[in-house]
Amino acid sequence: MTDAPCCATPSHWVCDAIRKIEADVQRSADTHLIKLDIPYFNDIDIYLKDESTHPTGSLKHRLARSLFLYALCNGWINQDTTIIESSSGSTAISEAYFARLLGLRFIAVVPKTTSKKKIEQIQFYGGEAHFVERSDEIYAESHRLAEALNGHYMDQFTYAERATDWRSNNNIANSIFEQMKYERYAIPSWIVMSPGTGGTSATIGRFIRYRCHPTQLMAVDPENSVFHDYFKTGDKTLTLDRGSKIEGIGRPRVEPSFIPGVIDRMETIADADSVAVTHWLESIIGRKAGPSTGTNLMGVLMLAEEMKARGERGSLVTLLCDSGERYLDSYYNDEWIKANIGDITPTLEALQKYSV
């Protein structure tokens, strides 16, 4: 579908659609900020912003809402538009929710390796799953479907960084700093984020600079992703012929929404470490989180160890991106882990010092 507006001024349907989305926002409370109890870091406080409590169960609920509002206000969607999105699952779930809210057909173009639970949730909200073999095939197939159906390709990988108001509007960065203001170390030393589209790291990094906070932003990348290499080299042409094994983050190409200039530091986290930390976290908070949360938290633990060694005090914040209940057949299945990730036992044993 072209970017030409469907009409010169907002139609009654578009205005009603925006009202429905804004009403949905008003019915939803902000997500919790969880302080982890880790006595090993007695002078360093660690927090998880729990995005799993959104109506669609993940951080991507915020993005989907912003993408729909952006497309509506740009005149790209009307009451007959089929919505197409390329996704590894979570964004598609959230977009299916908003498409159903507006009475629109929704098709998610997803890799065939996407977890069964995510596919079921896309379908629960009335969406359809369209499978491709490899993660790098989702882009072209989404464009093709949009052309064939005269629909709108939402394209989270391009529009994530521009659809969200990074100055305020209760974005995730604003929410973090508001919730932190009565804590012992109210201004975080670091915020850690793993990029999928790059939109959330862009929002957080821009907000930090806009508000002139001394907080630094660290991005953490899984294996089989080009983001870290791009951060180091500036080479936008980097590609891989395979995707990340940590569902929801990392990309085989440099996405337009990934903005390296807002990031202070970047590290690659081993897949086995990401999964092990996710399992260890369950013993701390009593419930399961998705694997990208493990990537985030491993980055936090690295920073906390460095701060402790230097005798520094402060706070560190990262995101609990989604629930582990979506991954019971994969990241919480011992046979799957052994076949796809490897041995996580050494990392689990190393993490025990944080549980004492």
Secondary structure, DSSP 8 states (H G I E B T S, - for coil): --S--SSSS--HHHHHHHHHHHHHHHTS----EEE---GGGTTEEEEEEEGGGSTTSBTHHHHHHHHHHHHHHTT---TT--EEEE-SSHHHHHHHHHHHHHT--EEEEEETTS-HHHHHHHHHTT-EEEEESSGGGHHHHHHHHHHHHT-EE--HHHHHHHHS-SSSTT-HHHHHHHHHTTSTT-S-SEEEE--SSSHHHHHHHHHHHHTT---EEEEEEESS-SHHHHHHH--TT-B-SS--SSTTS--SB--TT--GGG-SEEEEE-HHHHHHHHHHHHHHHSS-B-HHHHHHHHHHHHHHHHHHHHT--EEEEEEE-BBGGGGTTTTT-HHHHHHHT---HHHHHHHGGGT-
